[in-house]
Amino acid sequence: GIMLVDDPEDELYITPKECVGEWATYISRVRKDPTVENGIAFWCVSDNLRKGAALNAIQIAEELLNRGVLKPEKKPVVTS
């Protein structure tokens, strides 16, 4: 699962130390990314002995799609 731990007022963020031994991926410091249109920047940590970066990226993308944050890009169908 993906856990959001982001409370800037109380400076509550997750660090790699807190996620050791956990299967979850933790997201913190979610902010608007001024360098990319509609972009976001965030801190993402997990126990990399349990979960690799590729699986982690796919699961985050799936969660963002499920929440409607991301929308699949519609590409034209090319026929020959």
N, CA, C and O atoms as CSV, one atom per row, in Angstrom:
chain,resi,resn,atom,element,x,y,z
A,1,GLY,N,N,0.813,-1.185,0.000
A,1,GLY,CA,C,0.000,0.000,0.000
A,1,GLY,C,C,0.850,1.238,0.000
A,1,GLY,O,O,2.057,1.195,0.238
A,2,ILE,N,N,0.205,2.325,-0.268
A,2,ILE,CA,C,0.856,3.628,-0.264
A,2,ILE,C,C,0.312,4.426,0.904
A,2,ILE,O,O,-0.901,4.550,1.078
A,3,MET,N,N,1.217,4.963,1.700
A,3,MET,CA,C,0.843,5.736,2.880
A,3,MET,C,C,1.313,7.180,2.686
A,3,MET,O,O,2.473,7.423,2.352
A,4,LEU,N,N,0.412,8.127,2.895
A,4,LEU,CA,C,0.758,9.537,2.806
A,4,LEU,C,C,1.016,10.060,4.207
A,4,LEU,O,O,0.135,10.031,5.066
A,5,VAL,N,N,2.230,10.536,4.427
A,5,VAL,CA,C,2.610,11.131,5.705
A,5,VAL,C,C,3.177,12.499,5.377
A,5,VAL,O,O,4.352,12.627,5.036
A,6,ASP,N,N,2.332,13.529,5.482
A,6,ASP,CA,C,2.747,14.859,5.054
A,6,ASP,C,C,2.001,15.904,5.859
A,6,ASP,O,O,0.844,16.208,5.569
A,7,ASP,N,N,2.648,16.447,6.857
A,7,ASP,CA,C,2.048,17.481,7.692
A,7,ASP,C,C,3.073,18.606,7.867
A,7,ASP,O,O,3.801,18.631,8.859
A,8,PRO,N,N,3.133,19.545,6.899
A,8,PRO,CA,C,4.147,20.593,6.957
A,8,PRO,C,C,4.044,21.496,8.182
A,8,PRO,O,O,5.054,22.021,8.651
A,9,GLU,N,N,2.829,21.683,8.707
A,9,GLU,CA,C,2.680,22.558,9.873
A,9,GLU,C,C,3.413,22.005,11.090
A,9,GLU,O,O,4.023,22.758,11.848
A,10,ASP,N,N,3.351,20.695,11.274
A,10,ASP,CA,C,4.040,20.064,12.405
A,10,ASP,C,C,5.373,19.444,11.993
A,10,ASP,O,O,5.990,18.715,12.770
A,11,GLU,N,N,5.816,19.736,10.766
A,11,GLU,CA,C,7.052,19.189,10.212
A,11,GLU,C,C,7.103,17.670,10.364
A,11,GLU,O,O,8.116,17.109,10.783
A,12,LEU,N,N,5.993,17.014,10.015
A,12,LEU,CA,C,5.896,15.562,10.094
A,12,LEU,C,C,6.083,14.971,8.710
A,12,LEU,O,O,5.217,15.088,7.843
A,13,TYR,N,N,7.230,14.333,8.517
A,13,TYR,CA,C,7.570,13.692,7.256
A,13,TYR,C,C,8.147,12.316,7.563
A,13,TYR,O,O,8.669,12.079,8.652
A,14,ILE,N,N,8.048,11.425,6.602
A,14,ILE,CA,C,8.608,10.089,6.765
A,14,ILE,C,C,10.046,10.090,6.225
A,14,ILE,O,O,10.356,10.798,5.267
A,15,THR,N,N,10.892,9.311,6.833
A,15,THR,CA,C,12.271,9.146,6.356
A,15,THR,C,C,12.536,7.657,6.154
A,15,THR,O,O,11.776,6.826,6.651
A,16,PRO,N,N,13.598,7.306,5.437
A,16,PRO,CA,C,13.898,5.891,5.229
A,16,PRO,C,C,14.027,5.099,6.534
A,16,PRO,O,O,13.702,3.912,6.572
A,17,LYS,N,N,14.486,5.730,7.570
A,17,LYS,CA,C,14.668,5.041,8.859
A,17,LYS,C,C,13.340,4.505,9.408
A,17,LYS,O,O,13.303,3.415,9.980
A,18,GLU,N,N,12.251,5.266,9.236
A,18,GLU,CA,C,10.955,4.843,9.767
A,18,GLU,C,C,10.288,3.733,8.952
A,18,GLU,O,O,9.374,3.077,9.453
A,19,CYS,N,N,10.718,3.510,7.726
A,19,CYS,CA,C,10.035,2.517,6.898
A,19,CYS,C,C,10.763,1.176,6.810
A,19,CYS,O,O,10.327,0.291,6.075
A,20,VAL,N,N,11.852,1.011,7.538
A,20,VAL,CA,C,12.589,-0.257,7.518
A,20,VAL,C,C,11.679,-1.383,7.997
A,20,VAL,O,O,11.035,-1.278,9.041
A,21,GLY,N,N,11.638,-2.461,7.219
A,21,GLY,CA,C,10.829,-3.620,7.581
A,21,GLY,C,C,9.379,-3.536,7.150
A,21,GLY,O,O,8.609,-4.464,7.399
A,22,GLU,N,N,8.990,-2.442,6.507
A,22,GLU,CA,C,7.609,-2.245,6.070
A,22,GLU,C,C,7.479,-2.571,4.579
A,22,GLU,O,O,8.421,-2.371,3.812
A,23,TRP,N,N,6.322,-3.066,4.177
A,23,TRP,CA,C,6.045,-3.302,2.762
A,23,TRP,C,C,5.484,-2.067,2.090
A,23,TRP,O,O,5.539,-1.956,0.865
A,24,ALA,N,N,4.951,-1.146,2.850
A,24,ALA,CA,C,4.307,0.046,2.284
A,24,ALA,C,C,5.334,0.989,1.676
A,24,ALA,O,O,6.515,0.959,2.022
A,25,THR,N,N,4.862,1.817,0.769
A,25,THR,CA,C,5.628,2.933,0.234
A,25,THR,C,C,5.070,4.186,0.881
A,25,THR,O,O,3.855,4.377,0.938
A,26,TYR,N,N,5.948,5.029,1.361
A,26,TYR,CA,C,5.526,6.246,2.054
A,26,TYR,C,C,5.813,7.465,1.186
A,26,TYR,O,O,6.886,7.587,0.595
A,27,ILE,N,N,4.834,8.363,1.121
A,27,ILE,CA,C,4.937,9.597,0.350
A,27,ILE,C,C,4.873,10.769,1.320
A,27,ILE,O,O,3.992,10.830,2.177
A,28,SER,N,N,5.813,11.695,1.178
A,28,SER,CA,C,5.863,12.895,2.022
A,28,SER,C,C,6.267,14.088,1.171
A,28,SER,O,O,6.657,13.943,0.012
A,29,ARG,N,N,6.167,15.253,1.762
A,29,ARG,CA,C,6.604,16.507,1.166
A,29,ARG,C,C,6.013,16.718,-0.230
A,29,ARG,O,O,6.727,17.070,-1.169
A,30,VAL,N,N,4.714,16.500,-0.352
A,30,VAL,CA,C,4.031,16.674,-1.634
A,30,VAL,C,C,3.881,18.178,-1.898
A,30,VAL,O,O,3.296,18.912,-1.102
A,31,ARG,N,N,4.421,18.607,-3.029
A,31,ARG,CA,C,4.402,20.026,-3.372
A,31,ARG,C,C,4.158,20.199,-4.866
A,31,ARG,O,O,4.369,19.274,-5.650
A,32,LYS,N,N,3.723,21.362,-5.242
A,32,LYS,CA,C,3.583,21.723,-6.652
A,32,LYS,C,C,4.986,21.869,-7.235
A,32,LYS,O,O,5.865,22.462,-6.609
A,33,ASP,N,N,5.192,21.329,-8.431
A,33,ASP,CA,C,6.484,21.445,-9.110
A,33,ASP,C,C,6.384,22.578,-10.124
A,33,ASP,O,O,5.713,22.428,-11.146
A,34,PRO,N,N,7.031,23.699,-9.866
A,34,PRO,CA,C,6.910,24.845,-10.758
A,34,PRO,C,C,7.630,24.657,-12.088
A,34,PRO,O,O,7.458,25.473,-12.993
A,35,THR,N,N,8.422,23.615,-12.229
A,35,THR,CA,C,9.186,23.408,-13.463
A,35,THR,C,C,8.428,22.613,-14.516
A,35,THR,O,O,8.861,22.529,-15.665
A,36,VAL,N,N,7.278,22.021,-14.121
A,36,VAL,CA,C,6.511,21.177,-15.033
A,36,VAL,C,C,5.043,21.557,-14.933
A,36,VAL,O,O,4.498,21.659,-13.834
A,37,GLU,N,N,4.397,21.770,-16.087
A,37,GLU,CA,C,2.977,22.095,-16.075
A,37,GLU,C,C,2.207,20.964,-15.407
A,37,GLU,O,O,2.372,19.799,-15.769
A,38,ASN,N,N,1.377,21.298,-14.446
A,38,ASN,CA,C,0.594,20.328,-13.670
A,38,ASN,C,C,1.464,19.308,-12.944
A,38,ASN,O,O,1.007,18.205,-12.644
A,39,GLY,N,N,2.714,19.669,-12.660
A,39,GLY,CA,C,3.641,18.732,-12.027
A,39,GLY,C,C,3.557,18.758,-10.508
A,39,GLY,O,O,3.148,19.749,-9.902
A,40,ILE,N,N,3.953,17.647,-9.917
A,40,ILE,CA,C,4.086,17.568,-8.467
A,40,ILE,C,C,5.463,16.996,-8.147
A,40,ILE,O,O,6.037,16.237,-8.928
A,41,ALA,N,N,5.967,17.371,-7.007
A,41,ALA,CA,C,7.223,16.830,-6.496
A,41,ALA,C,C,6.900,16.213,-5.147
A,41,ALA,O,O,6.078,16.744,-4.400
A,42,PHE,N,N,7.535,15.106,-4.833
A,42,PHE,CA,C,7.279,14.476,-3.542
A,42,PHE,C,C,8.465,13.621,-3.135
A,42,PHE,O,O,9.290,13.232,-3.962
A,43,TRP,N,N,8.529,13.340,-1.846
A,43,TRP,CA,C,9.538,12.490,-1.254
A,43,TRP,C,C,8.924,11.106,-1.143
A,43,TRP,O,O,7.848,10.954,-0.564
A,44,CYS,N,N,9.578,10.109,-1.680
A,44,CYS,CA,C,9.048,8.748,-1.702
A,44,CYS,C,C,10.078,7.814,-1.087
A,44,CYS,O,O,11.214,7.749,-1.557
A,45,VAL,N,N,9.693,7.086,-0.035
A,45,VAL,CA,C,10.625,6.155,0.599
A,45,VAL,C,C,9.953,4.810,0.836
A,45,VAL,O,O,8.746,4.723,1.061
A,46,SER,N,N,10.763,3.777,0.778
A,46,SER,CA,C,10.312,2.432,1.128
A,46,SER,C,C,11.536,1.617,1.491
A,46,SER,O,O,12.668,2.052,1.277
A,47,ASP,N,N,11.310,0.448,2.037
A,47,ASP,CA,C,12.409,-0.452,2.361
A,47,ASP,C,C,12.852,-1.095,1.049
A,47,ASP,O,O,12.172,-1.985,0.538
A,48,ASN,N,N,13.983,-0.655,0.499
A,48,ASN,CA,C,14.386,-1.129,-0.824
A,48,ASN,C,C,14.880,-2.570,-0.816
A,48,ASN,O,O,15.150,-3.121,-1.883
A,49,LEU,N,N,15.005,-3.189,0.327
A,49,LEU,CA,C,15.295,-4.622,0.366
A,49,LEU,C,C,14.011,-5.417,0.143
A,49,LEU,O,O,14.060,-6.574,-0.273
A,50,ARG,N,N,12.876,-4.804,0.417
A,50,ARG,CA,C,11.581,-5.461,0.216
A,50,ARG,C,C,10.959,-5.099,-1.128
A,50,ARG,O,O,10.282,-5.922,-1.745
A,51,LYS,N,N,11.186,-3.884,-1.576
A,51,LYS,CA,C,10.524,-3.409,-2.791
A,51,LYS,C,C,11.508,-2.595,-3.622
A,51,LYS,O,O,12.114,-1.648,-3.120
A,52,GLY,N,N,11.667,-2.959,-4.886
A,52,GLY,CA,C,12.576,-2.240,-5.771
A,52,GLY,C,C,11.927,-1.007,-6.369
A,52,GLY,O,O,10.716,-0.817,-6.257
A,53,ALA,N,N,12.722,-0.182,-6.996
A,53,ALA,CA,C,12.257,1.090,-7.542
A,53,ALA,C,C,11.236,0.903,-8.665
A,53,ALA,O,O,10.284,1.677,-8.757
A,54,ALA,N,N,11.412,-0.102,-9.514
A,54,ALA,CA,C,10.484,-0.284,-10.640
A,54,ALA,C,C,9.087,-0.643,-10.145
A,54,ALA,O,O,8.105,-0.040,-10.577
A,55,LEU,N,N,8.988,-1.613,-9.248
A,55,LEU,CA,C,7.683,-1.986,-8.688
A,55,LEU,C,C,7.070,-0.808,-7.951
A,55,LEU,O,O,5.867,-0.563,-8.051
A,56,ASN,N,N,7.887,-0.085,-7.218
A,56,ASN,CA,C,7.422,1.080,-6.474
A,56,ASN,C,C,6.816,2.121,-7.416
A,56,ASN,O,O,5.738,2.645,-7.137
A,57,ALA,N,N,7.485,2.426,-8.518
A,57,ALA,CA,C,6.989,3.421,-9.473
A,57,ALA,C,C,5.662,2.984,-10.095
A,57,ALA,O,O,4.755,3.798,-10.262
A,58,ILE,N,N,5.552,1.708,-10.436
A,58,ILE,CA,C,4.313,1.198,-11.026
A,58,ILE,C,C,3.164,1.299,-10.028
A,58,ILE,O,O,2.066,1.723,-10.392
A,59,GLN,N,N,3.401,0.921,-8.788
A,59,GLN,CA,C,2.335,0.974,-7.786
A,59,GLN,C,C,1.907,2.405,-7.494
A,59,GLN,O,O,0.723,2.651,-7.265
A,60,ILE,N,N,2.829,3.344,-7.495
A,60,ILE,CA,C,2.466,4.751,-7.289
A,60,ILE,C,C,1.625,5.238,-8.461
A,60,ILE,O,O,0.607,5.901,-8.259
A,61,ALA,N,N,2.039,4.916,-9.686
A,61,ALA,CA,C,1.275,5.333,-10.871
A,61,ALA,C,C,-0.132,4.736,-10.846
A,61,ALA,O,O,-1.101,5.427,-11.161
A,62,GLU,N,N,-0.254,3.465,-10.478
A,62,GLU,CA,C,-1.572,2.828,-10.395
A,62,GLU,C,C,-2.452,3.531,-9.366
A,62,GLU,O,O,-3.638,3.753,-9.609
A,63,GLU,N,N,-1.884,3.873,-8.239
A,63,GLU,CA,C,-2.647,4.557,-7.192
A,63,GLU,C,C,-3.093,5.939,-7.660
A,63,GLU,O,O,-4.229,6.342,-7.408
A,64,LEU,N,N,-2.211,6.663,-8.335
A,64,LEU,CA,C,-2.579,7.982,-8.854
A,64,LEU,C,C,-3.672,7.874,-9.909
A,64,LEU,O,O,-4.556,8.729,-9.964
A,65,LEU,N,N,-3.632,6.843,-10.746
A,65,LEU,CA,C,-4.703,6.610,-11.717
A,65,LEU,C,C,-6.015,6.299,-11.012
A,65,LEU,O,O,-7.060,6.838,-11.377
A,66,ASN,N,N,-5.965,5.428,-10.000
A,66,ASN,CA,C,-7.173,5.058,-9.256
A,66,ASN,C,C,-7.808,6.248,-8.553
A,66,ASN,O,O,-9.031,6.318,-8.437
A,67,ARG,N,N,-6.991,7.182,-8.084
A,67,ARG,CA,C,-7.509,8.364,-7.391
A,67,ARG,C,C,-7.896,9.481,-8.352
A,67,ARG,O,O,-8.407,10.517,-7.926
A,68,GLY,N,N,-7.654,9.277,-9.651
A,68,GLY,CA,C,-8.007,10.291,-10.636
A,68,GLY,C,C,-7.025,11.433,-10.733
A,68,GLY,O,O,-7.299,12.428,-11.404
A,69,VAL,N,N,-5.878,11.311,-10.072
A,69,VAL,CA,C,-4.863,12.358,-10.127
A,69,VAL,C,C,-4.197,12.357,-11.506
A,69,VAL,O,O,-3.912,13.414,-12.068
A,70,LEU,N,N,-3.955,11.168,-12.036
A,70,LEU,CA,C,-3.425,11.012,-13.387
A,70,LEU,C,C,-4.516,10.479,-14.289
A,70,LEU,O,O,-5.390,9.730,-13.852
A,71,LYS,N,N,-4.460,10.862,-15.530
A,71,LYS,CA,C,-5.397,10.337,-16.522
A,71,LYS,C,C,-4.576,9.711,-17.639
A,71,LYS,O,O,-3.570,10.282,-18.059
A,72,PRO,N,N,-4.992,8.541,-18.128
A,72,PRO,CA,C,-4.245,7.900,-19.223
A,72,PRO,C,C,-4.218,8.805,-20.448
A,72,PRO,O,O,-5.210,9.452,-20.781
A,73,GLU,N,N,-3.077,8.839,-21.106
A,73,GLU,CA,C,-2.938,9.637,-22.317
A,73,GLU,C,C,-3.595,8.895,-23.469
A,73,GLU,O,O,-3.348,7.708,-23.683
A,74,LYS,N,N,-4.440,9.616,-24.212
A,74,LYS,CA,C,-5.099,9.012,-25.360
A,74,LYS,C,C,-4.227,9.234,-26.591
A,74,LYS,O,O,-3.974,10.370,-26.989
A,75,LYS,N,N,-3.778,8.147,-27.179
A,75,LYS,CA,C,-2.964,8.230,-28.377
A,75,LYS,C,C,-3.798,7.821,-29.565
A,75,LYS,O,O,-4.656,6.946,-29.445
A,76,PRO,N,N,-3.563,8.444,-30.731
A,76,PRO,CA,C,-4.328,8.065,-31.915
A,76,PRO,C,C,-4.000,6.628,-32.338
A,76,PRO,O,O,-2.866,6.165,-32.212
A,77,VAL,N,N,-5.007,5.955,-32.831
A,77,VAL,CA,C,-4.813,4.600,-33.334
A,77,VAL,C,C,-4.281,4.690,-34.754
A,77,VAL,O,O,-4.882,5.331,-35.616
A,78,VAL,N,N,-3.147,4.040,-34.988
A,78,VAL,CA,C,-2.519,4.074,-36.306
A,78,VAL,C,C,-2.784,2.734,-36.994
A,78,VAL,O,O,-2.455,1.675,-36.460
A,79,THR,N,N,-3.374,2.794,-38.165
A,79,THR,CA,C,-3.605,1.578,-38.945
A,79,THR,C,C,-2.840,1.675,-40.252
A,79,THR,O,O,-2.630,2.765,-40.784
A,80,SER,N,N,-2.432,0.544,-40.755
A,80,SER,CA,C,-1.664,0.594,-42.007
A,80,SER,C,C,-2.436,-0.007,-43.147
A,80,SER,O,O,-1.942,-0.049,-44.273
